[in-house]
Amino acid sequence: MNPSARSVIVRSVRSSGLAVPGARTYHGASGPPRQSPALSAGVQEAFHEPSSNGSPRFGLVYAPARSLLATTPASGKAIEVTVEPSEHGADLAALDCRNLHVRTPAPDGLVAVVSRSHLDPATESFLAKLKIAGRSDAGSALKFLEVARGAADVYPRFGPTMEWDTAAGHAILMAAGGYVEDAEGKPLRYGKTGTGLLNPGFVAWGQRTAGA
């Protein structure tokens, strides 16, 4: 990873005042940004504690190509901020942070955020059961952010993912008022060492109050 991008991550975590003793950390880095408006995340950080029952407790996603950082500076609070990659890092307290909140779905239907490269029959079958008014695309953990900021209502993913692919975006979405469940309707959990940290299929929701 570009050192200036990692400096933003490190200083942002420190300036948030967050420390989770004994927590497990997930790191993930994507490849080069795609040549489209949907750019991949550059790095993710997430923590969960054994006492958290497998729920992510902290998340941070930084997309250098978008100059976008999203994180959870406090329990039940999610923010995003525009910050350029810099070798000096970034101090969240000195930046104009925007609160993230999921939205109430519009009466005419839901907006689903999907991946064109992972749009499988299971996803199409799931969406066919919902009242879908539109679709959007985003890269990697940014799909969770689209739901967290109220730009979309649902993100289904039934193809294989690992815990480090989802933990950071999941934590941010939860703090913004959303939730993530597996194919059986149970909360998506972390620390699944028995499966090699492989996730089952899941659906990330904002507010499921209309069109579902």
C-alpha positions in Angstrom: 0.0 0.0 0.0 1.1 3.6 -0.7 2.8 4.9 2.5 0.8 8.1 2.4 -2.5 6.2 2.4 -1.4 4.0 5.3 -0.4 7.2 7.2 -3.9 8.4 6.9 -5.2 5.1 8.3 -2.8 5.0 11.2 -3.3 8.6 12.4 -7.0 8.4 11.9 -7.3 5.4 14.2 -5.1 7.1 16.8 -7.0 10.4 16.6 -10.3 8.6 17.1 -9.2 7.6 20.6 -10.2 4.0 20.0 -8.4 1.1 21.6 -9.8 -2.4 21.9 -7.5 -4.5 24.2 -7.4 -8.1 23.3 -9.4 -7.6 20.1 -8.9 -9.4 16.9 -7.8 -7.3 13.9 -8.7 -7.8 10.3 -6.7 -6.2 7.5 -7.5 -6.2 3.9 -6.2 -4.4 0.8 -7.6 -4.4 -2.7 -5.9 -4.3 -6.0 -5.7 -1.2 -8.3 -8.9 0.9 -8.6 -11.1 -0.1 -11.5 -11.5 2.4 -14.3 -15.1 3.3 -13.4 -16.9 5.5 -10.8 -17.0 2.5 -8.4 -13.5 2.4 -7.0 -12.2 -0.3 -4.7 -11.3 0.3 -1.1 -7.7 0.6 -0.3 -7.6 -0.8 3.2 -10.0 -2.0 5.9 -9.5 -2.3 9.7 -12.0 -4.0 12.0 -12.0 -5.3 15.6 -14.2 -7.7 17.5 -13.8 -8.9 21.1 -14.6 -12.4 22.3 -17.3 -10.8 24.6 -19.0 -9.2 21.6 -20.6 -12.5 20.5 -18.9 -12.3 17.1 -20.1 -8.8 16.2 -17.7 -6.3 14.7 -16.9 -3.5 17.2 -14.9 -1.1 15.2 -14.5 -0.5 11.4 -12.5 1.8 9.2 -12.5 1.8 5.4 -10.2 4.1 3.4 -10.5 4.5 -0.4 -7.5 6.6 -1.5 -8.8 6.9 -5.1 -12.0 8.6 -3.8 -10.2 10.4 -0.9 -12.9 8.9 1.3 -12.5 7.6 4.8 -15.3 6.1 6.9 -15.1 4.9 10.4 -16.8 4.3 13.7 -15.4 6.8 16.2 -17.8 5.8 19.0 -20.3 3.1 19.7 -23.4 3.6 17.5 -21.8 6.4 15.5 -20.5 6.2 11.9 -18.9 9.0 10.0 -17.2 9.7 6.7 -14.8 12.4 5.7 -13.0 13.5 2.6 -9.2 13.2 3.1 -6.4 13.1 0.6 -3.6 10.6 1.0 -0.8 12.2 2.8 2.5 11.1 4.4 1.5 13.2 7.4 -1.7 11.3 8.0 -5.0 12.9 9.0 -6.4 14.1 12.3 -10.2 13.3 12.4 -10.8 16.0 15.0 -9.6 18.7 12.6 -11.7 17.6 9.6 -15.3 18.1 8.6 -16.8 14.7 9.4 -20.3 13.7 8.1 -22.5 11.4 10.1 -23.8 8.3 8.3 -27.3 7.1 8.7 -29.3 4.5 6.8 -32.5 5.7 5.2 -36.1 4.8 5.2 -36.8 3.1 1.8 -38.8 5.0 -0.7 -42.4 3.9 -1.3 -41.7 3.0 -4.9 -39.1 0.4 -3.9 -35.6 -0.4 -2.8 -32.2 0.5 -4.3 -30.0 -2.5 -4.4 -26.2 -2.2 -4.6 -24.7 -5.2 -6.4 -21.5 -6.2 -8.0 -21.6 -6.7 -11.8 -18.6 -9.1 -11.5 -20.4 -11.3 -8.8 -24.0 -11.1 -10.0 -24.9 -14.8 -9.7 -28.3 -16.6 -10.1 -28.7 -16.6 -6.3 -28.5 -12.8 -6.1 -30.9 -12.4 -9.0 -33.4 -14.8 -7.4 -33.2 -12.9 -4.1 -33.7 -9.5 -5.8 -36.7 -10.9 -7.8 -38.6 -11.4 -4.5 -38.2 -7.7 -3.6 -39.7 -4.5 -5.0 -36.5 -3.1 -6.6 -36.7 0.5 -7.9 -33.0 0.7 -9.0 -29.6 -0.8 -8.8 -26.2 0.7 -8.2 -22.6 -0.7 -8.2 -19.7 -0.1 -6.0 -16.4 -1.8 -5.2 -15.6 -4.0 -2.3 -16.4 -2.6 1.2 -17.9 0.5 -0.5 -21.1 -1.4 -1.0 -21.6 -1.4 2.8 -21.0 2.3 2.8 -23.6 2.9 0.1 -26.2 1.4 2.4 -24.8 3.1 5.5 -25.0 6.6 3.9 -28.5 6.1 2.6 -27.6 5.8 -1.1 -28.9 2.2 -1.2 -31.2 0.0 0.9 -29.9 -3.5 0.5 -26.6 -5.3 -0.5 -26.9 -9.1 -1.1 -23.8 -11.2 -1.5 -24.1 -15.0 -1.9 -20.7 -15.7 -3.4 -17.7 -16.5 -1.1 -16.2 -13.8 1.0 -13.8 -13.9 4.0 -14.3 -12.2 7.3 -11.6 -9.7 6.5 -13.5 -8.7 3.4 -16.6 -7.7 5.3 -15.9 -6.9 9.0 -15.0 -3.2 8.6 -17.9 -2.3 6.3 -20.2 -4.4 8.5 -19.2 -2.4 11.6 -19.8 0.9 9.9 -23.2 -0.2 8.6 -24.3 -1.3 12.1 -23.2 2.0 13.6 -25.2 3.8 10.9 -28.4 1.9 11.9 -28.2 -1.1 9.5 -27.6 -4.8 10.0 -26.2 -7.8 8.2 -27.8 -11.3 8.3 -26.9 -14.6 6.8 -29.1 -16.7 4.5 -31.0 -18.1 7.5 -31.8 -14.6 8.8 -29.4 -14.7 11.7 -26.8 -12.0 12.4 -23.5 -12.5 10.5 -20.9 -13.4 13.1 -17.1 -13.3 13.1 -14.4 -15.5 14.5 -15.6 -18.5 12.5 -12.4 -20.5 12.8 -14.2 -23.7 12.1 -14.8 -22.5 8.5 -11.4 -20.9 8.1 -13.0 -17.5 8.5 -15.2 -18.0 5.4 -18.5 -16.1 5.4 -21.7 -17.7 4.4 -23.9 -15.8 2.0 -25.3 -12.6 3.5 -27.6 -9.6 3.0 -26.7 -6.2 4.3 -29.8 -4.0 5.0 -30.5 -0.4 5.9 -34.1 -0.2 7.1 -36.3 -3.0 5.9 -39.6 -1.1 6.3 -40.8 -0.9 2.8 -40.5 -2.9 -0.4 -39.2 -6.0 1.2 
